[in-house]
Amino acid sequence: MQTLQQMVEQLYDKVLSECLERYERNEPVDKKDMDVFKKIKEETSPNFSLIEEWEKETNAHVHKLSVFPNQIQNTRDNMELLLLHSYYIDVKRKRFMELYHSVDFVLKQIRQDISGT
């Protein structure tokens, strides 16, 4: 089982950065293609699991952090949206970046709380 700090680092390295890179490549996919859907589902399944695990672990430590439970839930929702939007490119850049910065802010706050800086 991973520590909260390991999960935060993995979310930064794996989910957040990859989503931004994928979105900026701007390679929209056919939303009706079942093979593409299966491929995306396969690729994102570990990320969704990591996000779920992160949410549980963060909620378990919420009393030590400077974030509120609703921020944790919203961050989970936003990460899931980022994942999907990065594949389907179905939102404007401004909205995508708002989600990205929101997740980035909360993860940075948690990272600071954990490291004590």
Biopython code that builds the backbone (N, CA, C, O; Angstrom):
import numpy as np
from Bio.PDB.StructureBuilder import StructureBuilder

atoms = [
    (1, "MET", "N", (0.841, -1.185, 0.000)),
    (1, "MET", "CA", (0.000, 0.000, 0.000)),
    (1, "MET", "C", (0.880, 1.240, 0.000)),
    (1, "MET", "O", (1.874, 1.318, 0.722)),
    (2, "GLN", "N", (0.502, 2.190, -0.810)),
    (2, "GLN", "CA", (1.279, 3.409, -0.957)),
    (2, "GLN", "C", (0.943, 4.412, 0.145)),
    (2, "GLN", "O", (-0.154, 4.410, 0.703)),
    (3, "THR", "N", (1.911, 5.257, 0.437)),
    (3, "THR", "CA", (1.657, 6.338, 1.380)),
    (3, "THR", "C", (0.964, 7.475, 0.630)),
    (3, "THR", "O", (0.942, 7.504, -0.601)),
    (4, "LEU", "N", (0.408, 8.394, 1.384)),
    (4, "LEU", "CA", (-0.267, 9.535, 0.777)),
    (4, "LEU", "C", (0.710, 10.336, -0.074)),
    (4, "LEU", "O", (0.366, 10.786, -1.167)),
    (5, "GLN", "N", (1.912, 10.511, 0.423)),
    (5, "GLN", "CA", (2.911, 11.278, -0.330)),
    (5, "GLN", "C", (3.241, 10.598, -1.660)),
    (5, "GLN", "O", (3.370, 11.271, -2.682)),
    (6, "GLN", "N", (3.376, 9.291, -1.653)),
    (6, "GLN", "CA", (3.655, 8.563, -2.893)),
    (6, "GLN", "C", (2.505, 8.718, -3.882)),
    (6, "GLN", "O", (2.721, 8.872, -5.084)),
    (7, "MET", "N", (1.280, 8.674, -3.360)),
    (7, "MET", "CA", (0.121, 8.829, -4.240)),
    (7, "MET", "C", (0.078, 10.222, -4.851)),
    (7, "MET", "O", (-0.199, 10.373, -6.041)),
    (8, "VAL", "N", (0.353, 11.244, -4.036)),
    (8, "VAL", "CA", (0.352, 12.621, -4.552)),
    (8, "VAL", "C", (1.396, 12.762, -5.650)),
    (8, "VAL", "O", (1.117, 13.344, -6.698)),
    (9, "GLU", "N", (2.588, 12.239, -5.423)),
    (9, "GLU", "CA", (3.655, 12.312, -6.426)),
    (9, "GLU", "C", (3.248, 11.566, -7.696)),
    (9, "GLU", "O", (3.490, 12.042, -8.805)),
    (10, "GLN", "N", (2.643, 10.421, -7.532)),
    (10, "GLN", "CA", (2.210, 9.639, -8.686)),
    (10, "GLN", "C", (1.100, 10.363, -9.449)),
    (10, "GLN", "O", (1.067, 10.324, -10.679)),
    (11, "LEU", "N", (0.202, 11.015, -8.734)),
    (11, "LEU", "CA", (-0.854, 11.779, -9.407)),
    (11, "LEU", "C", (-0.252, 12.923, -10.216)),
    (11, "LEU", "O", (-0.701, 13.208, -11.326)),
    (12, "TYR", "N", (0.757, 13.569, -9.663)),
    (12, "TYR", "CA", (1.438, 14.622, -10.413)),
    (12, "TYR", "C", (2.107, 14.065, -11.662)),
    (12, "TYR", "O", (1.908, 14.563, -12.770)),
    (13, "ASP", "N", (2.906, 13.020, -11.458)),
    (13, "ASP", "CA", (3.711, 12.484, -12.557)),
    (13, "ASP", "C", (2.885, 11.751, -13.596)),
    (13, "ASP", "O", (3.122, 11.872, -14.798)),
    (14, "LYS", "N", (1.926, 10.999, -13.123)),
    (14, "LYS", "CA", (1.192, 10.124, -14.026)),
    (14, "LYS", "C", (-0.079, 10.764, -14.569)),
    (14, "LYS", "O", (-0.295, 10.795, -15.781)),
    (15, "VAL", "N", (-0.898, 11.261, -13.693)),
    (15, "VAL", "CA", (-2.213, 11.731, -14.130)),
    (15, "VAL", "C", (-2.151, 13.165, -14.644)),
    (15, "VAL", "O", (-2.480, 13.428, -15.801)),
    (16, "LEU", "N", (-1.733, 14.080, -13.795)),
    (16, "LEU", "CA", (-1.790, 15.494, -14.145)),
    (16, "LEU", "C", (-0.925, 15.827, -15.360)),
    (16, "LEU", "O", (-1.408, 16.431, -16.318)),
    (17, "SER", "N", (0.331, 15.444, -15.328)),
    (17, "SER", "CA", (1.226, 15.811, -16.431)),
    (17, "SER", "C", (0.837, 15.110, -17.734)),
    (17, "SER", "O", (0.884, 15.716, -18.804)),
    (18, "GLU", "N", (0.454, 13.837, -17.643)),
    (18, "GLU", "CA", (0.062, 13.114, -18.853)),
    (18, "GLU", "C", (-1.224, 13.666, -19.454)),
    (18, "GLU", "O", (-1.369, 13.726, -20.675)),
    (19, "CYS", "N", (-2.149, 14.068, -18.600)),
    (19, "CYS", "CA", (-3.399, 14.641, -19.105)),
    (19, "CYS", "C", (-3.131, 15.928, -19.869)),
    (19, "CYS", "O", (-3.669, 16.147, -20.955)),
    (20, "LEU", "N", (-2.297, 16.771, -19.290)),
    (20, "LEU", "CA", (-1.971, 18.035, -19.951)),
    (20, "LEU", "C", (-1.267, 17.783, -21.281)),
    (20, "LEU", "O", (-1.605, 18.406, -22.287)),
    (21, "GLU", "N", (-0.301, 16.886, -21.294)),
    (21, "GLU", "CA", (0.414, 16.562, -22.537)),
    (21, "GLU", "C", (-0.538, 16.020, -23.602)),
    (21, "GLU", "O", (-0.483, 16.426, -24.763)),
    (22, "ARG", "N", (-1.397, 15.111, -23.199)),
    (22, "ARG", "CA", (-2.346, 14.502, -24.134)),
    (22, "ARG", "C", (-3.316, 15.550, -24.681)),
    (22, "ARG", "O", (-3.615, 15.569, -25.875)),
    (23, "TYR", "N", (-3.797, 16.412, -23.803)),
    (23, "TYR", "CA", (-4.731, 17.455, -24.241)),
    (23, "TYR", "C", (-4.052, 18.405, -25.225)),
    (23, "TYR", "O", (-4.651, 18.805, -26.224)),
    (24, "GLU", "N", (-2.812, 18.760, -24.940)),
    (24, "GLU", "CA", (-2.111, 19.706, -25.805)),
    (24, "GLU", "C", (-1.715, 19.095, -27.142)),
    (24, "GLU", "O", (-1.532, 19.822, -28.119)),
    (25, "ARG", "N", (-1.580, 17.774, -27.204)),
    (25, "ARG", "CA", (-1.335, 17.119, -28.498)),
    (25, "ARG", "C", (-2.561, 17.262, -29.400)),
    (25, "ARG", "O", (-2.467, 17.224, -30.627)),
    (26, "ASN", "N", (-3.705, 17.427, -28.751)),
    (26, "ASN", "CA", (-4.959, 17.702, -29.462)),
    (26, "ASN", "C", (-5.262, 16.655, -30.528)),
    (26, "ASN", "O", (-5.430, 16.966, -31.707)),
    (27, "GLU", "N", (-5.326, 15.420, -30.081)),
    (27, "GLU", "CA", (-5.666, 14.320, -30.972)),
    (27, "GLU", "C", (-7.043, 13.775, -30.592)),
    (27, "GLU", "O", (-7.143, 12.779, -29.877)),
    (28, "PRO", "N", (-8.090, 14.422, -31.067)),
    (28, "PRO", "CA", (-9.427, 13.957, -30.699)),
    (28, "PRO", "C", (-9.693, 12.543, -31.210)),
    (28, "PRO", "O", (-9.161, 12.123, -32.238)),
    (29, "VAL", "N", (-10.515, 11.836, -30.478)),
    (29, "VAL", "CA", (-10.856, 10.464, -30.846)),
    (29, "VAL", "C", (-12.317, 10.382, -31.264)),
    (29, "VAL", "O", (-13.128, 11.249, -30.940)),
    (30, "ASP", "N", (-12.620, 9.339, -31.977)),
    (30, "ASP", "CA", (-13.996, 9.094, -32.393)),
    (30, "ASP", "C", (-14.781, 8.559, -31.193)),
    (30, "ASP", "O", (-14.505, 7.463, -30.704)),
    (31, "LYS", "N", (-15.729, 9.312, -30.736)),
    (31, "LYS", "CA", (-16.491, 8.960, -29.533)),
    (31, "LYS", "C", (-17.389, 7.745, -29.742)),
    (31, "LYS", "O", (-17.854, 7.141, -28.776)),
    (32, "LYS", "N", (-17.628, 7.394, -30.971)),
    (32, "LYS", "CA", (-18.528, 6.272, -31.262)),
    (32, "LYS", "C", (-17.785, 4.968, -31.535)),
    (32, "LYS", "O", (-18.412, 3.922, -31.704)),
    (33, "ASP", "N", (-16.470, 5.021, -31.579)),
    (33, "ASP", "CA", (-15.662, 3.848, -31.867)),
    (33, "ASP", "C", (-15.478, 3.014, -30.602)),
    (33, "ASP", "O", (-14.835, 3.462, -29.652)),
    (34, "MET", "N", (-16.033, 1.817, -30.586)),
    (34, "MET", "CA", (-15.986, 0.967, -29.402)),
    (34, "MET", "C", (-14.571, 0.503, -29.075)),
    (34, "MET", "O", (-14.226, 0.359, -27.903)),
    (35, "ASP", "N", (-13.752, 0.270, -30.088)),
    (35, "ASP", "CA", (-12.367, -0.132, -29.847)),
    (35, "ASP", "C", (-11.588, 0.969, -29.145)),
    (35, "ASP", "O", (-10.789, 0.698, -28.249)),
    (36, "VAL", "N", (-11.819, 2.196, -29.547)),
    (36, "VAL", "CA", (-11.163, 3.338, -28.904)),
    (36, "VAL", "C", (-11.636, 3.447, -27.456)),
    (36, "VAL", "O", (-10.835, 3.687, -26.552)),
    (37, "PHE", "N", (-12.911, 3.273, -27.244)),
    (37, "PHE", "CA", (-13.461, 3.325, -25.887)),
    (37, "PHE", "C", (-12.805, 2.263, -25.005)),
    (37, "PHE", "O", (-12.413, 2.552, -23.875)),
    (38, "LYS", "N", (-12.685, 1.049, -25.512)),
    (38, "LYS", "CA", (-12.061, -0.040, -24.739)),
    (38, "LYS", "C", (-10.595, 0.274, -24.435)),
    (38, "LYS", "O", (-10.112, 0.013, -23.333)),
    (39, "LYS", "N", (-9.901, 0.830, -25.414)),
    (39, "LYS", "CA", (-8.496, 1.199, -25.218)),
    (39, "LYS", "C", (-8.363, 2.269, -24.137)),
    (39, "LYS", "O", (-7.504, 2.172, -23.261)),
    (40, "ILE", "N", (-9.207, 3.278, -24.201)),
    (40, "ILE", "CA", (-9.172, 4.365, -23.209)),
    (40, "ILE", "C", (-9.527, 3.821, -21.834)),
    (40, "ILE", "O", (-8.899, 4.179, -20.838)),
    (41, "LYS", "N", (-10.528, 2.961, -21.782)),
    (41, "LYS", "CA", (-10.921, 2.364, -20.507)),
    (41, "LYS", "C", (-9.773, 1.574, -19.894)),
    (41, "LYS", "O", (-9.530, 1.650, -18.689)),
    (42, "GLU", "N", (-9.074, 0.820, -20.723)),
    (42, "GLU", "CA", (-7.926, 0.048, -20.266)),
    (42, "GLU", "C", (-6.814, 0.957, -19.740)),
    (42, "GLU", "O", (-6.233, 0.691, -18.688)),
    (43, "GLU", "N", (-6.525, 2.026, -20.478)),
    (43, "GLU", "CA", (-5.455, 2.948, -20.103)),
    (43, "GLU", "C", (-5.785, 3.732, -18.837)),
    (43, "GLU", "O", (-4.899, 4.003, -18.027)),
    (44, "THR", "N", (-7.040, 4.094, -18.665)),
    (44, "THR", "CA", (-7.407, 4.962, -17.546)),
    (44, "THR", "C", (-7.799, 4.205, -16.287)),
    (44, "THR", "O", (-7.836, 4.791, -15.205)),
    (45, "SER", "N", (-8.088, 2.938, -16.403)),
    (45, "SER", "CA", (-8.527, 2.172, -15.240)),
    (45, "SER", "C", (-7.565, 2.258, -14.056)),
    (45, "SER", "O", (-8.017, 2.484, -12.933)),
    (46, "PRO", "N", (-6.248, 2.085, -14.261)),
    (46, "PRO", "CA", (-5.329, 2.223, -13.114)),
    (46, "PRO", "C", (-5.337, 3.640, -12.527)),
    (46, "PRO", "O", (-5.181, 3.817, -11.319)),
    (47, "ASN", "N", (-5.519, 4.637, -13.382)),
    (47, "ASN", "CA", (-5.557, 6.016, -12.898)),
    (47, "ASN", "C", (-6.800, 6.276, -12.053)),
    (47, "ASN", "O", (-6.726, 6.932, -11.014)),
    (48, "PHE", "N", (-7.933, 5.762, -12.499)),
    (48, "PHE", "CA", (-9.153, 5.924, -11.713)),
    (48, "PHE", "C", (-9.021, 5.216, -10.364)),
    (48, "PHE", "O", (-9.493, 5.718, -9.345)),
    (49, "SER", "N", (-8.386, 4.065, -10.365)),
    (49, "SER", "CA", (-8.154, 3.349, -9.104)),
    (49, "SER", "C", (-7.241, 4.145, -8.181)),
    (49, "SER", "O", (-7.487, 4.232, -6.978)),
    (50, "LEU", "N", (-6.194, 4.720, -8.744)),
    (50, "LEU", "CA", (-5.274, 5.540, -7.960)),
    (50, "LEU", "C", (-5.992, 6.752, -7.380)),
    (50, "LEU", "O", (-5.779, 7.099, -6.219)),
    (51, "ILE", "N", (-6.824, 7.385, -8.160)),
    (51, "ILE", "CA", (-7.573, 8.554, -7.690)),
    (51, "ILE", "C", (-8.500, 8.157, -6.551)),
    (51, "ILE", "O", (-8.600, 8.875, -5.556)),
    (52, "GLU", "N", (-9.169, 7.034, -6.682)),
    (52, "GLU", "CA", (-10.067, 6.560, -5.630)),
    (52, "GLU", "C", (-9.292, 6.257, -4.348)),
    (52, "GLU", "O", (-9.713, 6.627, -3.252)),
    (53, "GLU", "N", (-8.157, 5.581, -4.503)),
    (53, "GLU", "CA", (-7.328, 5.254, -3.349)),
    (53, "GLU", "C", (-6.797, 6.530, -2.684)),
    (53, "GLU", "O", (-6.764, 6.639, -1.458)),
    (54, "TRP", "N", (-6.381, 7.494, -3.520)),
    (54, "TRP", "CA", (-5.900, 8.779, -3.005)),
    (54, "TRP", "C", (-6.983, 9.477, -2.178)),
    (54, "TRP", "O", (-6.707, 10.005, -1.101)),
    (55, "GLU", "N", (-8.213, 9.474, -2.689)),
    (55, "GLU", "CA", (-9.307, 10.128, -1.976)),
    (55, "GLU", "C", (-9.513, 9.491, -0.598)),
    (55, "GLU", "O", (-9.658, 10.201, 0.397)),
    (56, "LYS", "N", (-9.524, 8.176, -0.536)),
    (56, "LYS", "CA", (-9.716, 7.486, 0.744)),
    (56, "LYS", "C", (-8.596, 7.817, 1.715)),
    (56, "LYS", "O", (-8.845, 8.117, 2.883)),
    (57, "GLU", "N", (-7.361, 7.762, 1.231)),
    (57, "GLU", "CA", (-6.202, 8.025, 2.090)),
    (57, "GLU", "C", (-6.183, 9.486, 2.545)),
    (57, "GLU", "O", (-5.857, 9.771, 3.698)),
    (58, "THR", "N", (-6.520, 10.388, 1.670)),
    (58, "THR", "CA", (-6.540, 11.813, 2.020)),
    (58, "THR", "C", (-7.624, 12.094, 3.035)),
    (58, "THR", "O", (-7.405, 12.854, 3.978)),
    (59, "ASN", "N", (-8.783, 11.500, 2.861)),
    (59, "ASN", "CA", (-9.863, 11.681, 3.844)),
    (59, "ASN", "C", (-9.467, 11.124, 5.207)),
    (59, "ASN", "O", (-9.885, 11.652, 6.237)),
    (60, "ALA", "N", (-8.672, 10.073, 5.218)),
    (60, "ALA", "CA", (-8.216, 9.497, 6.486)),
    (60, "ALA", "C", (-7.252, 10.430, 7.208)),
    (60, "ALA", "O", (-7.116, 10.357, 8.429)),
    (61, "HIS", "N", (-6.581, 11.307, 6.459)),
    (61, "HIS", "CA", (-5.610, 12.239, 7.045)),
    (61, "HIS", "C", (-6.098, 13.684, 7.040)),
    (61, "HIS", "O", (-5.320, 14.600, 7.306)),
    (62, "VAL", "N", (-7.369, 13.896, 6.742)),
    (62, "VAL", "CA", (-7.873, 15.256, 6.557)),
    (62, "VAL", "C", (-7.670, 16.128, 7.799)),
    (62, "VAL", "O", (-7.512, 17.342, 7.678)),
    (63, "HIS", "N", (-7.673, 15.521, 8.990)),
    (63, "HIS", "CA", (-7.476, 16.292, 10.221)),
    (63, "HIS", "C", (-6.072, 16.861, 10.338)),
    (63, "HIS", "O", (-5.846, 17.777, 11.129)),
    (64, "LYS", "N", (-5.116, 16.333, 9.562)),
    (64, "LYS", "CA", (-3.732, 16.813, 9.574)),
    (64, "LYS", "C", (-3.439, 17.765, 8.418)),
    (64, "LYS", "O", (-2.344, 18.321, 8.328)),
    (65, "LEU", "N", (-4.408, 17.949, 7.545)),
    (65, "LEU", "CA", (-4.190, 18.724, 6.325)),
    (65, "LEU", "C", (-4.960, 20.044, 6.372)),
    (65, "LEU", "O", (-5.904, 20.208, 7.144)),
    (66, "SER", "N", (-4.535, 20.961, 5.537)),
    (66, "SER", "CA", (-5.216, 22.255, 5.481)),
    (66, "SER", "C", (-6.226, 22.315, 4.331)),
    (66, "SER", "O", (-6.478, 23.381, 3.771)),
    (67, "VAL", "N", (-6.791, 21.176, 3.993)),
    (67, "VAL", "CA", (-7.858, 21.109, 3.002)),
    (67, "VAL", "C", (-9.096, 20.519, 3.665)),
    (67, "VAL", "O", (-9.007, 19.816, 4.671)),
    (68, "PHE", "N", (-10.221, 20.813, 3.093)),
    (68, "PHE", "CA", (-11.492, 20.350, 3.635)),
    (68, "PHE", "C", (-11.993, 19.140, 2.847)),
    (68, "PHE", "O", (-11.602, 18.941, 1.697)),
    (69, "PRO", "N", (-12.855, 18.336, 3.461)),
    (69, "PRO", "CA", (-13.375, 17.148, 2.768)),
    (69, "PRO", "C", (-14.023, 17.459, 1.417)),
    (69, "PRO", "O", (-13.889, 16.682, 0.471)),
    (70, "ASN", "N", (-14.719, 18.584, 1.326)),
    (70, "ASN", "CA", (-15.347, 18.904, 0.039)),
    (70, "ASN", "C", (-14.297, 19.223, -1.030)),
    (70, "ASN", "O", (-14.537, 18.985, -2.213)),
    (71, "GLN", "N", (-13.134, 19.759, -0.630)),
    (71, "GLN", "CA", (-12.058, 20.001, -1.589)),
    (71, "GLN", "C", (-11.481, 18.683, -2.095)),
    (71, "GLN", "O", (-11.110, 18.559, -3.262)),
    (72, "ILE", "N", (-11.414, 17.723, -1.216)),
    (72, "ILE", "CA", (-10.904, 16.404, -1.605)),
    (72, "ILE", "C", (-11.857, 15.768, -2.625)),
    (72, "ILE", "O", (-11.415, 15.247, -3.649)),
    (73, "GLN", "N", (-13.146, 15.811, -2.346)),
    (73, "GLN", "CA", (-14.140, 15.253, -3.265)),
    (73, "GLN", "C", (-14.116, 15.990, -4.606)),
    (73, "GLN", "O", (-14.151, 15.362, -5.665)),
    (74, "ASN", "N", (-14.056, 17.320, -4.556)),
    (74, "ASN", "CA", (-14.018, 18.104, -5.794)),
    (74, "ASN", "C", (-12.749, 17.822, -6.593)),
    (74, "ASN", "O", (-12.779, 17.785, -7.823)),
    (75, "THR", "N", (-11.651, 17.627, -5.899)),
    (75, "THR", "CA", (-10.395, 17.325, -6.585)),
    (75, "THR", "C", (-10.471, 15.966, -7.266)),
    (75, "THR", "O", (-9.989, 15.795, -8.385)),
    (76, "ARG", "N", (-11.074, 15.012, -6.590)),
    (76, "ARG", "CA", (-11.259, 13.699, -7.234)),
    (76, "ARG", "C", (-12.103, 13.852, -8.500)),
    (76, "ARG", "O", (-11.742, 13.342, -9.561)),
    (77, "ASP", "N", (-13.213, 14.548, -8.380)),
    (77, "ASP", "CA", (-14.086, 14.753, -9.536)),
    (77, "ASP", "C", (-13.341, 15.458, -10.671)),
    (77, "ASP", "O", (-13.468, 15.083, -11.837)),
    (78, "ASN", "N", (-12.571, 16.474, -10.319)),
    (78, "ASN", "CA", (-11.830, 17.232, -11.330)),
    (78, "ASN", "C", (-10.751, 16.388, -11.996)),
    (78, "ASN", "O", (-10.530, 16.511, -13.200)),
    (79, "MET", "N", (-10.078, 15.536, -11.232)),
    (79, "MET", "CA", (-9.066, 14.654, -11.830)),
    (79, "MET", "C", (-9.708, 13.681, -12.809)),
    (79, "MET", "O", (-9.165, 13.412, -13.880)),
    (80, "GLU", "N", (-10.859, 13.162, -12.434)),
    (80, "GLU", "CA", (-11.558, 12.239, -13.331)),
    (80, "GLU", "C", (-11.992, 12.953, -14.606)),
    (80, "GLU", "O", (-11.897, 12.398, -15.701)),
    (81, "LEU", "N", (-12.466, 14.183, -14.458)),
    (81, "LEU", "CA", (-12.837, 14.966, -15.636)),
    (81, "LEU", "C", (-11.627, 15.251, -16.518)),
    (81, "LEU", "O", (-11.705, 15.150, -17.742)),
    (82, "LEU", "N", (-10.511, 15.609, -15.890)),
    (82, "LEU", "CA", (-9.285, 15.855, -16.654)),
    (82, "LEU", "C", (-8.888, 14.632, -17.475)),
    (82, "LEU", "O", (-8.519, 14.745, -18.644)),
    (83, "LEU", "N", (-8.969, 13.486, -16.855)),
    (83, "LEU", "CA", (-8.626, 12.251, -17.561)),
    (83, "LEU", "C", (-9.479, 12.088, -18.817)),
    (83, "LEU", "O", (-8.963, 11.855, -19.909)),
    (84, "LEU", "N", (-10.760, 12.211, -18.644)),
    (84, "LEU", "CA", (-11.661, 12.008, -19.782)),
    (84, "LEU", "C", (-11.518, 13.100, -20.834)),
    (84, "LEU", "O", (-11.474, 12.810, -22.030)),
    (85, "HIS", "N", (-11.447, 14.344, -20.399)),
    (85, "HIS", "CA", (-11.313, 15.453, -21.352)),
    (85, "HIS", "C", (-9.991, 15.404, -22.110)),
    (85, "HIS", "O", (-9.906, 15.881, -23.241)),
    (86, "SER", "N", (-8.969, 14.834, -21.497)),
    (86, "SER", "CA", (-7.683, 14.765, -22.184)),
    (86, "SER", "C", (-7.724, 13.791, -23.366)),
    (86, "SER", "O", (-6.948, 13.927, -24.312)),
    (87, "TYR", "N", (-8.608, 12.834, -23.313)),
    (87, "TYR", "CA", (-8.768, 11.908, -24.430)),
    (87, "TYR", "C", (-9.764, 12.427, -25.461)),
    (87, "TYR", "O", (-9.513, 12.381, -26.665)),
    (88, "TYR", "N", (-10.877, 12.914, -24.977)),
    (88, "TYR", "CA", (-11.961, 13.272, -25.882)),
    (88, "TYR", "C", (-11.916, 14.716, -26.370)),
    (88, "TYR", "O", (-12.655, 15.078, -27.286)),
    (89, "ILE", "N", (-11.074, 15.533, -25.785)),
    (89, "ILE", "CA", (-10.902, 16.926, -26.206)),
    (89, "ILE", "C", (-12.273, 17.563, -26.478)),
    (89, "ILE", "O", (-12.528, 18.090, -27.561)),
    (90, "ASP", "N", (-13.126, 17.500, -25.484)),
    (90, "ASP", "CA", (-14.494, 18.000, -25.670)),
    (90, "ASP", "C", (-14.808, 19.222, -24.811)),
    (90, "ASP", "O", (-15.974, 19.562, -24.613)),
    (91, "VAL", "N", (-13.770, 19.881, -24.302)),
    (91, "VAL", "CA", (-13.956, 21.146, -23.601)),
    (91, "VAL", "C", (-12.929, 22.146, -24.134)),
    (91, "VAL", "O", (-11.887, 21.771, -24.673)),
    (92, "LYS", "N", (-13.247, 23.391, -23.970)),
    (92, "LYS", "CA", (-12.311, 24.438, -24.399)),
    (92, "LYS", "C", (-11.094, 24.437, -23.482)),
    (92, "LYS", "O", (-11.150, 23.978, -22.341)),
    (93, "ARG", "N", (-10.015, 24.954, -24.004)),
    (93, "ARG", "CA", (-8.758, 24.999, -23.259)),
    (93, "ARG", "C", (-8.915, 25.716, -21.929)),
    (93, "ARG", "O", (-8.350, 25.289, -20.922)),
    (94, "LYS", "N", (-9.675, 26.798, -21.914)),
    (94, "LYS", "CA", (-9.853, 27.568, -20.677)),
    (94, "LYS", "C", (-10.443, 26.680, -19.583)),
    (94, "LYS", "O", (-9.947, 26.689, -18.457)),
    (95, "ARG", "N", (-11.473, 25.927, -19.887)),
    (95, "ARG", "CA", (-12.108, 25.048, -18.901)),
    (95, "ARG", "C", (-11.155, 23.937, -18.468)),
    (95, "ARG", "O", (-11.073, 23.608, -17.285)),
    (96, "PHE", "N", (-10.450, 23.371, -19.415)),
    (96, "PHE", "CA", (-9.496, 22.317, -19.088)),
    (96, "PHE", "C", (-8.435, 22.851, -18.126)),
    (96, "PHE", "O", (-8.092, 22.190, -17.146)),
    (97, "MET", "N", (-7.924, 24.032, -18.405)),
    (97, "MET", "CA", (-6.884, 24.611, -17.567)),
    (97, "MET", "C", (-7.426, 25.005, -16.184)),
    (97, "MET", "O", (-6.691, 24.942, -15.199)),
    (98, "GLU", "N", (-8.674, 25.400, -16.103)),
    (98, "GLU", "CA", (-9.283, 25.682, -14.791)),
    (98, "GLU", "C", (-9.302, 24.415, -13.941)),
    (98, "GLU", "O", (-8.960, 24.452, -12.759)),
    (99, "LEU", "N", (-9.696, 23.308, -14.535)),
    (99, "LEU", "CA", (-9.690, 22.026, -13.827)),
    (99, "LEU", "C", (-8.265, 21.652, -13.419)),
    (99, "LEU", "O", (-8.014, 21.229, -12.291)),
    (100, "TYR", "N", (-7.348, 21.818, -14.360)),
    (100, "TYR", "CA", (-5.948, 21.477, -14.111)),
    (100, "TYR", "C", (-5.391, 22.280, -12.936)),
    (100, "TYR", "O", (-4.784, 21.714, -12.028)),
    (101, "HIS", "N", (-5.596, 23.583, -12.955)),
    (101, "HIS", "CA", (-5.061, 24.442, -11.894)),
    (101, "HIS", "C", (-5.728, 24.174, -10.552)),
    (101, "HIS", "O", (-5.086, 24.279, -9.507)),
    (102, "SER", "N", (-6.981, 23.837, -10.577)),
    (102, "SER", "CA", (-7.688, 23.503, -9.343)),
    (102, "SER", "C", (-7.084, 22.256, -8.700)),
    (102, "SER", "O", (-6.822, 22.239, -7.498)),
    (103, "VAL", "N", (-6.866, 21.227, -9.492)),
    (103, "VAL", "CA", (-6.259, 19.996, -8.988)),
    (103, "VAL", "C", (-4.833, 20.278, -8.530)),
    (103, "VAL", "O", (-4.419, 19.830, -7.461)),
    (104, "ASP", "N", (-4.098, 21.007, -9.328)),
    (104, "ASP", "CA", (-2.718, 21.351, -9.003)),
    (104, "ASP", "C", (-2.635, 22.078, -7.658)),
    (104, "ASP", "O", (-1.765, 21.773, -6.842)),
    (105, "PHE", "N", (-3.521, 23.020, -7.428)),
    (105, "PHE", "CA", (-3.519, 23.789, -6.178)),
    (105, "PHE", "C", (-3.712, 22.880, -4.965)),
    (105, "PHE", "O", (-2.960, 22.970, -3.994)),
    (106, "VAL", "N", (-4.701, 22.021, -5.019)),
    (106, "VAL", "CA", (-4.999, 21.148, -3.877)),
    (106, "VAL", "C", (-3.864, 20.144, -3.656)),
    (106, "VAL", "O", (-3.460, 19.909, -2.517)),
    (107, "LEU", "N", (-3.351, 19.556, -4.729)),
    (107, "LEU", "CA", (-2.248, 18.605, -4.573)),
    (107, "LEU", "C", (-0.997, 19.280, -4.006)),
    (107, "LEU", "O", (-0.295, 18.693, -3.183)),
    (108, "LYS", "N", (-0.722, 20.497, -4.439)),
    (108, "LYS", "CA", (0.424, 21.235, -3.886)),
    (108, "LYS", "C", (0.217, 21.519, -2.408)),
    (108, "LYS", "O", (1.152, 21.416, -1.613)),
    (109, "GLN", "N", (-1.001, 21.874, -2.040)),
    (109, "GLN", "CA", (-1.305, 22.152, -0.639)),
    (109, "GLN", "C", (-1.097, 20.902, 0.216)),
    (109, "GLN", "O", (-0.508, 20.971, 1.295)),
    (110, "ILE", "N", (-1.574, 19.784, -0.263)),
    (110, "ILE", "CA", (-1.398, 18.519, 0.453)),
    (110, "ILE", "C", (0.082, 18.158, 0.525)),
    (110, "ILE", "O", (0.571, 17.711, 1.562)),
    (111, "ARG", "N", (0.781, 18.354, -0.574)),
    (111, "ARG", "CA", (2.226, 18.065, -0.594)),
    (111, "ARG", "C", (2.954, 18.912, 0.460)),
    (111, "ARG", "O", (3.818, 18.406, 1.175)),
    (112, "GLN", "N", (2.610, 20.173, 0.550)),
    (112, "GLN", "CA", (3.231, 21.058, 1.557)),
    (112, "GLN", "C", (2.883, 20.602, 2.972)),
    (112, "GLN", "O", (3.746, 20.570, 3.849)),
    (113, "ASP", "N", (1.629, 20.253, 3.187)),
    (113, "ASP", "CA", (1.210, 19.794, 4.509)),
    (113, "ASP", "C", (1.956, 18.538, 4.944)),
    (113, "ASP", "O", (2.347, 18.400, 6.103)),
    (114, "ILE", "N", (2.146, 17.624, 3.991)),
    (114, "ILE", "CA", (2.823, 16.365, 4.291)),
    (114, "ILE", "C", (4.293, 16.600, 4.605)),
    (114, "ILE", "O", (4.834, 16.048, 5.563)),
    (115, "SER", "N", (4.929, 17.424, 3.783)),
    (115, "SER", "CA", (6.366, 17.641, 3.953)),
    (115, "SER", "C", (6.681, 18.610, 5.093)),
    (115, "SER", "O", (7.822, 18.686, 5.549)),
    (116, "GLY", "N", (5.665, 19.353, 5.554)),
    (116, "GLY", "CA", (5.855, 20.266, 6.670)),
    (116, "GLY", "C", (6.503, 21.578, 6.310)),
    (116, "GLY", "O", (6.984, 22.292, 7.189)),
    (117, "THR", "N", (6.526, 21.915, 5.016)),
    (117, "THR", "CA", (7.120, 23.187, 4.605)),
    (117, "THR", "C", (6.064, 24.227, 4.365)),
    (117, "THR", "O", (6.385, 25.362, 4.011)),
]
sb = StructureBuilder()
sb.init_structure("model")
sb.init_model(0)
sb.init_chain("A")
sb.init_seg("    ")
for serial, (resi, resn, name, xyz) in enumerate(atoms, 1):
    if name == "N":
        sb.init_residue(resn, " ", resi, " ")
    sb.init_atom(name, np.array(xyz, "f"), 0.0, 1.0, " ", f" {name:<3s}", serial, name[0])
structure = sb.get_structure()
